[in-house]
Amino acid sequence: MLEILKQGLLITAIGMGIVFAMIILLWGIMALLVRITNNSEEEEAEEAELLSTEPILETAAGDASELAAAIAVAYALSAAPKPAFVTDTQSIQTGSTWLAAGRAQQIARQSNRGRSA
């Protein structure tokens, strides 16, 4: 009995060791990939410099498009809400004559079921 318990604990320890070893290995691989794919500080400084020197025309065009978007939103909010579709309430309540005739036939068939003629 004691031998079986020792064997079970050994298998458990080996399994947990393998799991933690793989976690550490994956962590190392991720750290390596981050180090490889990250931009260096010089490249980041160059990108920041390029982004900070936008042409004046693009800034003016951006302001105009923002103004147009704000006007469109204000207009849409001020307009009265419209339903998604307009329906005739009378036709919904009564339905068509064709539909009413079909329903009447179904009811007539249901009431005659089980009766012998």
C-alpha positions in Angstrom: 0.0 0.0 0.0 2.8 2.4 0.9 4.6 1.6 -2.3 1.5 2.4 -4.4 1.2 5.8 -2.6 4.9 6.6 -3.2 4.5 5.7 -6.9 1.4 8.0 -7.1 3.2 10.9 -5.5 6.2 10.4 -7.8 3.9 10.4 -10.9 2.1 13.5 -9.6 5.4 15.3 -8.9 6.7 14.5 -12.4 3.5 15.6 -14.0 3.4 18.9 -12.1 7.1 19.5 -12.9 6.4 19.0 -16.6 3.5 21.4 -16.5 5.5 24.2 -14.7 8.5 23.6 -17.0 6.3 24.1 -20.1 4.8 27.2 -18.6 8.2 28.6 -18.0 9.3 27.6 -21.5 6.2 29.3 -23.1 6.9 32.4 -21.0 10.5 32.5 -22.3 9.3 32.1 -25.9 6.8 35.0 -25.5 9.5 37.2 -24.0 11.8 36.4 -26.9 9.1 37.2 -29.4 8.4 40.5 -27.7 12.0 41.4 -27.8 12.4 40.5 -31.4 9.2 42.3 -32.7 9.4 45.5 -30.6 10.6 48.6 -32.2 13.7 50.1 -30.9 13.7 53.5 -29.2 15.3 55.2 -32.2 12.5 53.9 -34.5 9.8 55.0 -32.1 11.4 58.5 -31.9 11.4 58.7 -35.7 7.8 57.7 -35.9 6.8 60.2 -33.2 8.6 62.9 -35.1 6.8 62.1 -38.4 3.4 62.0 -36.7 3.9 65.3 -35.0 4.7 67.2 -38.2 1.3 66.9 -40.0 0.7 69.2 -42.9 -1.5 72.2 -42.1 -4.0 71.3 -44.9 -4.7 67.8 -43.4 -5.4 69.5 -40.0 -7.8 72.0 -41.6 -9.6 69.2 -43.6 -9.9 67.2 -40.4 -11.5 70.1 -38.6 -14.0 70.6 -41.5 -14.9 66.9 -41.5 -15.4 67.0 -37.7 -17.6 70.0 -38.1 -19.7 68.3 -40.8 -20.0 65.2 -38.7 -21.2 67.3 -35.7 -23.8 69.1 -37.8 -25.1 65.8 -39.2 -25.4 64.3 -35.7 -27.2 67.4 -34.4 -29.6 67.3 -37.4 -30.3 63.6 -36.9 -31.0 64.1 -33.2 -33.3 67.1 -33.8 -35.4 65.2 -36.4 -38.6 63.5 -35.3 -38.2 59.8 -34.8 -39.7 57.8 -37.7 -40.9 54.2 -37.4 -38.8 51.6 -39.2 -41.8 50.7 -41.3 -45.3 52.0 -41.7 -48.1 49.5 -41.3 -51.8 49.6 -41.7 -53.2 48.6 -38.2 -56.5 47.5 -39.7 -55.0 45.0 -42.0 -52.9 43.6 -39.1 -56.0 43.1 -36.9 -58.3 41.6 -39.5 -55.9 40.1 -42.0 -56.7 39.4 -45.6 -59.8 37.6 -46.8 -57.7 34.8 -48.1 -56.1 34.3 -44.7 -59.4 34.4 -42.9 -60.8 31.8 -45.3 -57.9 29.5 -44.7 -58.2 29.8 -40.9 -61.9 29.1 -41.2 -61.2 25.9 -43.1 -58.6 24.8 -40.5 -61.1 25.4 -37.7 -63.8 23.4 -39.6 -61.4 20.5 -40.1 -60.4 20.5 -36.4 -64.0 20.4 -35.2 -64.9 17.5 -37.5 -62.0 15.3 -36.4 -63.0 12.1 -34.7 -66.6 12.2 -35.8 -68.0 9.6 -38.1 -70.0 10.9 -41.1 
